[in-house]
Amino acid sequence: MTKKADWERFFDGHAPVYMDNCFTKNTVNEVDFLIEELRLKPGATILDVGCGTGRHAIELARRGYMVTGVDLSTGMLAEAKKSANKAKVAVTWVHANSARMPIDQEYDAVICLCEGAFGLLGRGDDALEQPLAILRGVAKALKPGARCLFTVLNGYRMARRYSQADVEKNTFDPLTLSELSEVPNLRLPATMRERGFVPTEMQLLFRTAGLYVLHIWGGTAGDWKRGQINLDEYEIMVVAEKKRQTRLPARRTR
Ligand SMILES: C[S@@+](CC[C@H](N)C(=O)[O-])C[C@H]1O[C@@H](n2cnc3c(N)ncnc32)[C@H](O)[C@@H]1O
């Protein structure tokens, strides 16, 4: 990666204060939830896509799991490395765009939390192809029968929050369920695009990538639960499983 992508520049700038966000304050409970929902056995291998400052990766490593964290932002990864050193745990950190995941190992579980890449569209990214590329990478990185857990922006909330005036002002794109925003302090062009998703589309995208959706729940960071989606909450949670390889019975020959 030579020229920095918009989201990389954004998160590089945000990295030193990322952990001040109130939604980062429930990591220990979120990791309890992950261990249960992903059915993690002691010592399991986990890939954290869009790991950010490594808050889940480090807590998982503290509990004995073997974790790899992938992120686009060197700033976020630098914070992650500092925290891992402080916690005296080993995590493998990979600097990469997860739409082109350079991972050739199969893991026992994959997590992609708090919009870790999924739905954060780069300049020129196609609103369907980018999430699909991430999901294909996730499917490739999972052992057959293993699970992944995503939290993504809730498309219903976006549709209810924005008005027709926002569509005309080009701050909400109803064709791609995307918010467009300017980040003036970083002098970025107005191309920051965040995509929301609705459950039917999630099922189709996951299925296309070879991942079978087991649950779709509400699940905003800091308040995860196994419950109904609230139309106005920030995020949706998806739990899916990689299809097991089925062997076709050998064809009988006479
Ligand atoms: C809101 S943070 C979430 C971090 C972490 N998963 C958490 O729950 O706190 C989103 C992260 O996704 C990373 N990211 C954005 N686009 C990415 C991409 N295409 N590939 C890999 N990481 C990406 C950002 O750098 C940022 O660290």
The ligand as an SDF file (V2000), in Angstrom:
LIG
                    3D

 27 29  0  0  0  0  0  0  0  0999 V2000
  -14.3000    1.6280   14.2110 C   0  0  0  0  0  0  0  0  0  0  0  0
  -12.7650    0.8050   14.1290 S   0  0  0  0  0  0  0  0  0  0  0  0
  -13.1330   -0.7520   14.8880 C   0  0  0  0  0  0  0  0  0  0  0  0
  -11.9140   -1.3460   15.5790 C   0  0  0  0  0  0  0  0  0  0  0  0
  -12.1780   -2.5890   16.4200 C   0  0  0  0  0  0  0  0  0  0  0  0
  -12.6700   -3.6940   15.6290 N   0  0  0  0  0  0  0  0  0  0  0  0
  -13.1070   -2.2900   17.5630 C   0  0  0  0  0  0  0  0  0  0  0  0
  -14.1140   -2.9890   17.7240 O   0  0  0  0  0  0  0  0  0  0  0  0
  -12.8120   -1.3760   18.3290 O   0  0  0  0  0  0  0  0  0  0  0  0
  -12.6450    0.3430   12.4100 C   0  0  0  0  0  0  0  0  0  0  0  0
  -11.2570   -0.1910   12.0590 C   0  0  0  0  0  0  0  0  0  0  0  0
  -11.3370   -0.7560   10.7490 O   0  0  0  0  0  0  0  0  0  0  0  0
  -10.1200   -0.4250   10.0850 C   0  0  0  0  0  0  0  0  0  0  0  0
  -10.3520   -0.4980    8.6330 N   0  0  0  0  0  0  0  0  0  0  0  0
  -11.1070    0.3300    7.8670 C   0  0  0  0  0  0  0  0  0  0  0  0
  -11.1120   -0.0950    6.5910 N   0  0  0  0  0  0  0  0  0  0  0  0
  -10.3320   -1.2080    6.5610 C   0  0  0  0  0  0  0  0  0  0  0  0
   -9.9550   -2.1140    5.5300 C   0  0  0  0  0  0  0  0  0  0  0  0
  -10.3780   -1.9650    4.2800 N   0  0  0  0  0  0  0  0  0  0  0  0
   -9.1450   -3.1560    5.8560 N   0  0  0  0  0  0  0  0  0  0  0  0
   -8.7080   -3.3350    7.1300 C   0  0  0  0  0  0  0  0  0  0  0  0
   -9.0410   -2.5090    8.1410 N   0  0  0  0  0  0  0  0  0  0  0  0
   -9.8530   -1.4710    7.8760 C   0  0  0  0  0  0  0  0  0  0  0  0
   -9.7860    0.9730   10.5660 C   0  0  0  0  0  0  0  0  0  0  0  0
   -8.4380    1.3060   10.3550 O   0  0  0  0  0  0  0  0  0  0  0  0
  -10.1840    0.8790   12.0400 C   0  0  0  0  0  0  0  0  0  0  0  0
   -9.0910    0.4790   12.8310 O   0  0  0  0  0  0  0  0  0  0  0  0
  1  2  1  0
  2  3  1  0
  2 10  1  0
  3  4  1  0
  4  5  1  0
  5  6  1  0
  5  7  1  0
  7  8  2  0
  7  9  1  0
 10 11  1  0
 11 12  1  0
 11 26  1  0
 12 13  1  0
 13 14  1  0
 13 24  1  0
 14 15  1  0
 14 23  1  0
 15 16  2  0
 16 17  1  0
 17 18  1  0
 17 23  2  0
 18 19  1  0
 18 20  2  0
 20 21  1  0
 21 22  2  0
 22 23  1  0
 24 25  1  0
 24 26  1  0
 26 27  1  0
M  CHG  2   2   1   9  -1
M  END
$$$$
